[in-house]
Amino acid sequence: MTDISTAKERARAAVDAIAPELVRLSKEIHAHPELAWEERYAYEQLVPFVKAQGFAVHEHAYGMETAFRGEWGHGPTTIAICAEYDALPEIGHACGHNLIATTGVGSAAALTKALDPADARIVILGTPAEEGNGGKIPMITHGAFDDIDVALMAHPGPVDLAESPMFGVAHVDVEYRGKAVHASVFPEQGVNALDALVTAYQSIAQLRQHIRRDARLHGIVTYGGEAPNIVPERAKGAFYVRALKPWYLEELKGRVKACFEAGALATGCTVTMDWHQESEYAPMKNNRPMVEAYRRNAEDLGRTFIELKDLTSGSSDMGNVSQVVPSIHPTFGVGAPKFTHSPEFTAVAATDAAHENMISVAKALAMTGVELALDPELVRRSKADFAGSR
């Protein structure tokens, strides 16, 4: 079996060797932002690169035009690395998925140079539509992770966090139906759908004071009527329910549902709710032994982590992956204190500093992959932690 320290040296050297190509790929993807399910340019950039690194690639994987799966090796442990590459409307790569893509393919490529094929099986997964569409969720359903032992990816942000406590999130669209009449001539004949939605909104706003600190509720009115002198017969809203614990997410959904029903009961409207359960993001279940291994390897490369108590962040479909296999989803700084999902972060995501950090983190992920490939005890502890955590 390959020596771990030797393999780590090979992994670092391998990332350095392909660093110019990784930077080129990142810049190309950044310059051509594509929304969920439409990442054709990114796909066409990444797949040839992955093939050139020696991976056998299944294109348009799992029935998705812009998903792919590359495989290399035949060892006892199967390690998956996820790459994302979709962008946001209007502000492009404000979540830095150009850096996620290149960190992923770069670390996977390095493992093929650091290991013997008999040491492990390396799987690189091109995962589309993370931004609000949950592309990894149908991949899970179609068996993408059935043969995976552990999964890794890293996400850019303002700072380095070894484990980011990402919320599970349920998306719900609500619609009320009432009766339209002239708001001045016959108001008593109307049934006001907007009143129903406002009542529900206020109920949810009041509920916020009485929920756990590791949960969030937020929503908007998406339609409230056509004219002030017409009692609105229809009103629509969109809401997110977030929590760090799966069991509490379910409990909180029930309480929010009761708020929606209260709006209907108070006004006499009918209400329909679409919870989009097929695309619900699960909370991130960070695997402790894998987090510790990644942190140790990243610190060996000079990376510095911060500790923030009571930190909460956004949500990711990597949370769904973490519920089916041991997983990590660390955050890495990009050289500037800019927040994701902002135009400022879009600009930062293509800078030299961001690319230097991307190269460093690709090495850290690859070094962590080396440990998982060559240390069966680490894999055993990772699986035990996964089985015992909730």
N, C-alpha and C positions, 0 to 999 in steps of 0.2 A: 504494500500500500504506500502511496505517496506520503512523504513527510509533510506535516502541516506547515511548519515554518517555511520550508522550501516552496510549497505550493502558494503560500501567501506572497512570497517574493515574486513568483511567476505571475500571479494575478495583478500585482501592482505594475509590473513591467508591461504586461499585456494591455492594460488600460492606457498607459503612457503611449504605447505604440499606435493605438487607434484614436488617441485624443483629437488630432486634427479632424478626422472624419466624424467623430461624435459632435464636435463643435459645428462642423458644416451642416450636419443633419439637424441639429438644434436650431440653427439660424434659418434653415429652409422651412422647417415646420412653423417656426415663429412668424416668418414672413408670409405664410399662407394659412392663416387661421381658418379652421373648418368646424362647423357645429356638429353636435352629436349625430352619429350615423352617416355623416357626410365626409368623413376624414379620408378621402380618396388620395389626395396628394401626399399626406403623411404616410399612409399605407404604402404607396408606391415608392416612397423614399426608404422606409424601414425594411420592407420584406427583402429587397435585394441585398441590403447590408447583412441581415441575419443569415441569408443563404450563403453569402461569401465567408461567413465565420464558421461554416461547416455544419450548420443546423439543417435537418430535414424539415421543410416547412409545409404545413397544411394551410393553404391559402383559403380565404373566405370561410374561416372555420365556424362551426356551430351554427351554420345558416346565416351568418352575418357577413355582409359584403366587406366590411372594413376590419374584421377580426382575423388574427392569424395565430398559429401555434407552431413553434419551432422546437425540435427535440434533438438532443445530442447525448450520447453515452448510454450505458446499460447497467449502471451500478445499482446497489440495493436501496439507496435513498433517492427519491425523486424530489428535486427542488424546483419550485416554480418562481419565476420573477415576472412581475406584471409591469407592463408599459402602457401608459395612457397618452393620448395625443389629440383629444378634442379641445375646442376653445369655447369661449363665452360669446354670446351675442354682443355686438357693438364694440366691446373692449378687447377682443382677441384673446391672446394667451395670458390673461390676467391671473390665472392659477398656475402658470408655469408648466403646463403639460408637455411643452417642448423639452423641458429639462427632465421630466419624469420619463419620457420616452427614451431619451439618450442615456440616462442613468441606468434604465432597465436593460436595454440592449447592450450597453457597454459592459455592465457587470456580468451579464450572461456570456458574452463573448470572451471575457477574461477567464471565466471558469473553464472554458474549453481548452485554454492554453495552460491553465494551472493544474489540471487534473488529468488522470488517465481515464479513458472511457469506462473502465471497469470500476472506477471509484464511485460514480454517481450518475444519475440521469438528470440532465439539466433541461428544463422546459422554459422557454420564453413565450409569454402570452401577450399578444397585442390585444388590448381590451378597449374597445370604443365606448363612446357615449357615457362617460362618467358624470358629466355635468347635468344632473337632474334627471337622467334617463336610466341610470343603473345598468349599464351594459354588462357588468359582471354577473348580474342576477340571472339572466337567461343563460349565460355561460355555465353557471353553477347547475342550473336545471338540466342542461344538455350534457352534463358529465365532465366538464372541463377540469374539475378538481377531484374527480373520483379516484384518480391514481396518483394524486399529489400527497407527499408527506408534509411539506412545509412550504409556505409562500412568503415572498418578500417584495417590498417596493419602498421607495422613498419619495417624499413630496417636498417641494420647495416652499419656503415661507420666510418670515423675517429673521428667525433664529433657529438654532438647532435644538430639537427636542427628541429625546430618545424614544419616548412614547407619547403620542398625541391622543388624548381621551376624546375620541370623536363620537358625536351623538348618533344614535339611531334616529331616523326621521320618517314620519308618516305624512304623506301629502293627501289632503282632502279638499275636494271641490264640493261646495254646497250650493244648492239652488232652491229658492222659495218661489212658490206660485200663489198669487192672490187674485184679486179682481180689479180691473181698471175702470174708473169712472172719473168724471170731472171733479177735481179736487175742491172746487168752490161750490158748484151747484148741487152735487149729490154725494158729498163726502161720506155720509152715513151708509151709503150703499157699497162702498169700496172695501177691499181687503188688501192691506198695504204690505206688499212683499218686502219693501225696503225696511219698514219698521221691524219686520221679523228678523232680518239680517242684522240690523243695528242692535236689537235686543240680544241676539246671540253674541255679537261682537263685544258688547259691554259685559255680558256674562263671562266670556272668556278673559277679558281684561281684568275683571275682578278675581277670577280664578288664579291669575298669575301670582298673587300674593300668597297663595296657599298651596303651592306646589314645591317639590324638592328643589334644592339649589342646583342639582345636576339635570335640570329639565328646562325647556324653553317652549313658549307658545307665541306664534306670530301669524298675522294674516292681513289680507287686504280685501276691499270691495272691488270686484272686477266689473260689475254692472249694477246700476242702481235706479234705472228708469230713463225715460226719454225726455220728459218735460216737467217742470215744477207744477203745472196745473193738471197733471194726470196722476192719479193715485197709481204708483208702480204695481203692475200685476206680476212683475218678475224681478228678482234680485239675485245676484250671484257673488260668491266670495271664494277665495283660495286661502287655505291655512296650512301651516306646518306645525306638527307636534313632535318635539324632540326630547330624548332622554338618553342617559348613558347606560341605563339598565334595561334589558329587554322586557323584564316583567313589569317595570314601571311604565315603559312606553305603552304597553297594552292597557294598564290601568288608566293612564292619562287619556288615552284615546276614548275610553268609555266616558270619562268625565266631560270631555269636549263634545262628544256626541249628545250628551244630556243637555249641554248649552244650546246646541242647534235645535234639539227637540223643544226646548223651552221657548225659543223664538217662534216656532210654529204654533205651539199651544197658546201663547199669549196673544197672538194676532188672528188665529184662524186660518193661517196659510198651510199649504202642504209643503213638505221639505223632502228633498232627495240629497243623498250624500254619496260621493264616489271616493273611496279611500285609496284607490290605486294600489291595492295590496301586492300586485305583481311587481311593483317597482319600489317597494318600501325598503329603505336603507336600514340595515341593522347596526347597532352600536359596535364600535371597534373593540375587539377582545385582544388586547396586546399580550403576546406571549412572553412571559417574564424571562425565561432562560435565553430566548432569542434576542430580546431587547438588550439584555446584559452583554451578550456576545457582540452585537452590533455596536453598542456603545464603546466597548473595550477596543474594538478594531478601529472605530472612528477616532477615538482619543489617541491611539497609536499614530494616527496620521496628523495629529495636531488639532483636531476639531474640538470645540468646547461647547458643552451643553449647559443650558440653564434649567433651573428648577422653578416652576411656577405652581404654587399651591392653588387648588380650586380652579385650575385652568379648564376651560371648555373651548371647543373650537366648532368647526362646521361638521359636515357629514360626508361620508364616502361609501361607495359600494364595496370598497375594500373591507368595510365592516362586515358585509355579508360573507365574504371569503373567510374572514377570521372566525366566523361561527361554524365553519365546516372543516377547516384545517388550521394548525398552528401558524400564526402570521405576525408580521410586524409592518408598521407603517410610520417610520420616523420622519420627522421634518428636518430639513436642512436650510440654513441661512443662505442668502444669495448675495451677501456683501453690502446690503443696504436695508435700513429698517422700514421697509414698505410692506403694506398689508395686501394680501391676496384679494382678488376680485375688485381691483381698482386699476385705473389707467396707469397709475404710477408703477404698479407691479408689472404691468405689461411691458413697460419700457425697461425695467430692471432685468426682466427675464432673458434678455438677449445681450447683456453686457459681458465684458471680459471677466468681471468678478463672479457673475453667476455661472459662467462656464468653468472657471477654476474650481468653484465649489461642486459643480456637477461632476467633474473628473474625480475630485477627492471622494465624493460619496459613492461613485461607481466602484472605486477601489474598496471602500469600506463594506459595501454590499457583497462584492466578490469575495473579500476575506472572510466575511461571515458565512458565505456559501461554502467556502473551503472547510471551515470548521464543521458545518453541518454534514458535509460529504465525508469527512475523514474521522469524525469523532462520534461514534455510535451512542456514546453516553449523553452527549448534548441532544441528540435527536430523541433519545428515551426520555430525558428530563422535559424536553419541549412538549412531547405528547402527554406526559403525565400532568404538566401544568395545564395544558389545554383541557384534559379530561376533568380536572379538578376545579377549574375556575368557572365562574357563573357571570 
